């Protein structure tokens, strides 16, 4: 019995942080949370969601790959390295907690909503994980302590996506508004147990995932996109799913941008991709995303990736001549957006453009822009002016229209780094200028992360089976299953110049 109780402590993950909700201190200090018979599912959920959402902004290299950020301290970022995270953190903290919550609530009729909410959250975490690496352990992973598989099989990304889409659909159908259901209440730090909110998030996530596989499995994408469009979605900014950081003295709950800026203010630099697109589009969000350089007449200048300064030539990107992240992102308390209405409308615009739906692509596109701008506090007059500009109307070939949609989506989900990187890989947009430092990718933004080095020791045979399916092997430029669009990567118009500006 002592061993089983200790295993449940491990399964629950790290529970030593504080302050995620007003009630969290009380929940966190309960000394009896050690056995299956008394463990509280809501605590597992709080732990997993808090960690997952907060970590979504901590991996600065992913932010570089997404085109949002440039950390001058990172050096050559196109090198093979030991990507033990997010692999380890996702399995050992978020997925094990959510899977255990699912098991604890599966047979409890009063906790059916809690069960389905855990299914939704688990699919969201697994999507981020498989999008990063490709094939990962899924069906054999994070089992009950009595049925744990020490060396889990790696499942194909296709099989994982098919199951995640099924899970989200079934969880959506399973959620019910009933006074007899036990709510997660404040332990649900995203939506306070709101059933309508979780249904909208589940279906919006399904729309996102279905679009992700559009080029790899068009029939699967069409099936789920068309069905998702008949159900509840996130359609207003009041329905956006987000989590606020805390200014409670606990570094684990703090805004990572605030913490970094406090210790290394010269490293919070905006990328050239951000300023390039905002200036090109004459977008009013430019001063909301970036600060002008301090050097006179430098203006808004983002820093490009992998640029190389010739010998005896001063760098054109000195500290005072580049833009830093806007101060609104550097406050102790900010909202980390998990999914917003703007993204949903851009997904709908792409579906219409592709002929998957009968909705109006141009109308969906315009609504997405307006929602994204309103979310970031753009003044109404500025939004009206922008909506009258050519940037707010789809034009050109279907591919040119797709580029417009994805660039606006990329801006609309600003600093959702994993999604920004995934959309760049899936579509080729936004076009990211890269310099002449080749790294291990011949100067290209990586297409995936390499597996942790330790996996070859702890799960070698199954890892080797997965690698045999991966064209190109365990390399940064090997493509995951859904990365099927032809002609990628697309070159930036100024690619090949010593510097983009």
N, C-alpha and C positions, 0 to 999 in steps of 0.2 A: 504493500500500500504506500510506503514511504517513497519508493521509486516512482510509482505512478503519479503521486502528488508532485514530485519534483519535475516530472516531464510536463505536467500541466503548467507549471511555472514557466518553463521554457517555451511552451506553445503559446502562452499569453504574450510573449515578447517583452520588450522593455516598457515598464509601467512607472518609471521613476520621475517622469516629467510632471509638471503641474500647470494649472491655470488655463486649460483649453476651454473650459466653460466655468460658470459660476459655481457649479456643483462638483467640479472635477476633483478638487482637493479632497473632499469627503469620499468620493468614489475611490480615489487613488490610494488612500491610506487604509482601506479595509483590510485587516490582517488575515481574513479567512478565505481570500480568493486563491485557493491552491488546489481544489479538487473539482472534478467534473460535476459532482452533485450540488455544488454550491457556487461555482463560478458564475459571474454575471456577464451575459452576452453583451450588454451595452458597454461594458468596460473594454472588451476586446475591440468593439467597433470604434470607440473613441480613439484608442491607441493607434489602430490601423489608419484611420482617416486622417487624423492629425499628422502622423508621420508622412503619409503618402503625399498629401497636398503640400506640406511645407517643403519636402525634398524636391518638389517639382521645379523649384527655383535655385537649388543649391549647386547643380552641376554646371559650372561655368563653361566647360568645353562643349556641352550640348547647346548652350546658348550661342556659342560661336558658330557651331554647325548650322543652327537655325537661322543665322544671319542677324541676330538681334544685338549682339554684344561683342566687344573685343577687349580681352584682358591682356594687356601688354606683358604681364608676368608669365603668361602661359608658354611663350616661346613657340617652337614649331608644333602646331596642334594636329598635324596630319601624320602622326607617327603611331605605329602599333604600340599598344601599352596593355597593362593588365587591367581590364575593365571589370574588376570584381564588384563594383557598384555601377548601376543600380541592381545588378543580378542578386547579390547577397541580401541587400536591404529589403528588396521586394519579397523574396521568399521567407526570410527569417523573421520579419516583423509584420508586414502588411498581409501577405497571403496566408500565413499560418493562422493569424488571428481571425481573419474573415472566414477562412475555411472551418475553423473551430466553432465560430459563431453559427455558421450554417448547420453544423452537426448538432449543436446544442438546442437549436430552435426548430429543427426539422419536424419533430413529432409533437411539438407543443402547439396545440390549436390556438392558444391565446397569443402566440408569438409568430404567427405565420407571416405577418407583415415584416417583422424583424428578419425573418428568414429570407424573404425576397429582397429586402434592402441589402442584405449581406451579399446575395447573389449578384446584384447590380454592381456593388462596389468591387467585388472580386473580379468581375469581368473587366471593369475599368482599369484595375491594376494589372491584370494579365495582358491587356492590350498594350499598355505602355511597355511592358517587359518584352513581349514577342516582337513588337515593332522595332525595338533596339537591337535584338540579337538574331531574330529569325526563329528557327526551331528551338523550343525549350521544353523541359518537363512540364506536363500539364495534367494529364489524366492520372499519372502515378504520383504526382507531387502533393505535398502538404496533406498527407493522409492522417487519419486518427492515430493516436499513439499506439494503439493495439495493432494497427495494420500498416505501420510505417514501412515504406520501401526505401532502403538505404541507397540503392542505385536506381533511381527512376529513369524510365525510358524517355527519350526526347521525342516529342510529338511534332508532326509537321505543322508548319504555320497555317496551312490550309485547314487541317483538322481542328486546330485551335480556334480559328476564326469562325468556322461553321458552328462550333459548340458555343462560343461566346454570343453569337447572334441568336442562337436558340435560347440560351440562358436569359438574355435580355427580354426576348419576346415573352417567355414563360413567366418571368418575374413581373413584367408589366401586367400580364393577365391575372397573376396571383394576388396582386395588391388590392385590398378592399378598404373602403371607408366604413368602419364599424366601431361602435363604442366598446365592443367587447374585446377588441384587439389591444394588447399592451403596447403603448407607444415607447419609442426610444427617448422621447422628450429631449432634455438638454444634452443627453449623451450623444445625440445626433447633432454634431457641431456644424453640419452642413445645412440641414433642412428641418431640424427640430422634429423629426418624425412625420413631417407633412406628407401624407400619402399622394396627394395630387402632385406635389413637387417631385417626388421620387418617380412617379409614373412618367412625368415629362422628361426627367433626366434619363431614365432608362431608354425611352423611345428616341431621344435625341442622340444618345450614345450609339444606339443601333443604327441610326441614319449615318452617323460619322463612320462607324465600322464598315457598313455596307458600301459607302463611297470609297473607303480605303481599298477595297478589293475590286474596284470597278474594272481595272485593266487586267487583272489576273483571273477573275471569275465573273464575267459580265452577267450571266444568268442568276447567280447567287445574289449579286449586287442589286439587280433589277427586282428580284422577288422581295427582298427586305426593304428596299427604298420605297417601292410602291405601297407596301403594307404600312410602313412607318408613317407615310404621308397621310394615312387615313386616321391616325391616332393622335393623342395629345403630344405636343412638342413644346419646347421653350420658345415662346414667341414675343415676350416683352422683357425689358431690362429688369422689371421687378421680379421676374422668374429666374434670373441668372443665378447660377449655383456658384457660391464663393465662400471663402473662409478668411476672416480677418486675423492678422497677426496681433500679438499682444505686447504691451509695454509693461511687463510685470517683473522685470529683472531677471527672467529666465531666458538664457540665450537660445534655448531650444524652441521657444515660442516667438522669438523676435523676427522682425523682417530682415532677411539675410542681406538685402541691399543696404539697409541702415547699418548693420554690423560691419559689412565690408567697407562702406564709405567712412565709417568712424575710424577704422584702422589704416585703410589704404585708399584715401579719396582720389588719388590719381589713376586708380585702376577701374573706376566705374565709367568706362567709355562706351559710347554708342557706336555701333558698326556703320561702315560706309553704306551697307545695304539699306539701313533705316533712313539715313539722311538722303541717300540717292533717290529712293522712291518717294519720300515725302516732298522733296523739293521738285522732283519731276512732275508730280501731280498737283503742285501748289496746294498742299494739304494743310488745313489749319491745325492739325495735330502735331506739327513739327515742334512748336515750343512746349507742347505738353509731354513729348517723349524725350526731348533733348534740350540741352542748354547751349547757347552759342559759345564758341571758343573765346577765351579771354584776350587773345592777341587781337589788336585792332584790325578791323576789316577781314578777319578770318571767317566770320559767320558760322554757319552750321557745317561742320566737317566731321563726318564719321570716319572711323579707322578701318581700312580694308584688311582682309585676311592674307597672311602669308606673303606680305610684300617684302622685298629685299632692297636695301639701300646700297647702291654701288660704293666702292671704297672712296674715301675722301669727299663724299657728297653728304651734306647735312640732310637729316631726315625731314621730309615735308610734314611729318606727323609728330612734331614736338609737343610737349605737354600743354603749352599755352595755345596751340593752334588747332586743337581738336575738341569735339563736343563731348560733354559728359551727360550721364543720365539726368533727366529732369528731377528737380528736388521733390516733386510730388511722389516719386517712387522711393525716395530716400528717407521718408518719415518712419518713426517707430511702428506706427499702425497703418497698414495698407490692406486692401482686399486682394487676395489671391483668387483669380477667377478659374474655376474648374471647367465650366462650360457656359456660354452666353448665347443670347438670342441672335446676335449678329452672325455667329458661326452657323447656326441652324439655317438662316436665310441664305447664306452663301452656299451651303450644301444644297438647298432647294434650287438655287439658281443654276448650279452645275448639273443637277439632275434634269432640269428643264432643258438646258442647253444640249445635253446628251440625248434628248428624246426619251428619257426614262419616265418623265412625268409630263402632264399637259399644262403645268403651271407656266406662268410668264417669266422667262429667265431674267429679262430686263427689270421687271417689277420686283422680283425677289432680290436682285442685286442692289437696287436702289434702297430697298428697305433695310438690307444688311448694312449699307453704308451709314444710313441715318441712325440706326440703333447703335452702331459702333461709336460714332461721333458723340452721340448723346451720353453714352456710357462714360466716356472720358471727359465729359463736361464742356464740350465745344458749344459756344454760344449759338443760340437759335438762328441769328442773322448770318453767322458764318456757315452754318449747315445749309441754310437756304441758298446762299451764294454758291457754295460748292456743288449743290445738287443741280444748279443751272449750268455748270461747267461741263466740258466734254468728258471729263474723268468719271462722271456719274452716269454715263450712258454707254451701254455695250455697243461696240462697233467693230467692223472689220470681219475677218474670217472667224470661224468657230474657234480655232486655236488662239487667235488674238483675244477673243472674248473670254476664253478660259483663263488666259493670263491675267486679264483684268479682274476676274472673279477671285482667283487665288491670291493675287497681290493684295486685294482689299480684305480677303479673309485673313491673310497673314498679318496685316495691320490691325484688323479687328480683334484678333486673339493675342495682341502684343504681349510678349513674354510668357506665353504658354509654350515653353521651349521645346518640349517633346513633340507637340503637335505641329509646331512651326517647322521643325526638322523633318518630320514625317511627310508633311505636305510638299516640302521642297523635293524630297526624294520621289514622291509619287508622281508629281506633275512637272517638275523642272522649274517651278516658280516659287518665289521670285528669283530672278537671275542674280547669282552671287559672283561678284568679281573676286578672283583669287590671283595672288602674285606668283613670283617665280621660285618660291621655296617649295620644292616638290614633295618633301616628306616621303611617306610610303604610299601615296595615292596619286603620284604624278601631278600634284597640285590641285586635285579635286576634293570637294567636300566629301567626307566618308559617307558610304551608303548604309553602314551598320556598325555595331560595336563587336569587337572580338570577345570570345568567351573568356571567363576568368581562367588564369593559369592553373589554379587549384583543381578545376574541373577534370583535367586530364589525369589527375592522381586519384580523385575520389569517385569519379564516374567515367573512367576512360573508355570502356567498350561502348557505352551508349553515346558518349560524345562523338566517338569515331564514326558511329553509324550515322549520326546527324551530319557530320562533316562530309561524309561520302555523298550526301544528297545536295550539298552546298556547292554550286558551281563556282570555282575559283578558290575554294577552301576557306579557312578561317582568316579572312583578310578584311580590311576596312572597306574595300571596294567591291566585295562580293555582295550580290543583291539578295534581299529577302524575297520570299515567295510573291508578295503582292507588288513588288517593284518591277512591273512588266511593261510600262510605257516605253515605246521605242524612241530612239534618238537622244536619250539622256546620257550625261548632263547637257543642258543647254548653255551656251556661252553668253556671257555678258557682252553687250555691244562694244565695250572698251577692253575686252579681254585681250591680252598681248601687249598692252601698253606697260611701261615701267610702273606707272601709278595711274589710278582711274581718274584723277583730277589734279 
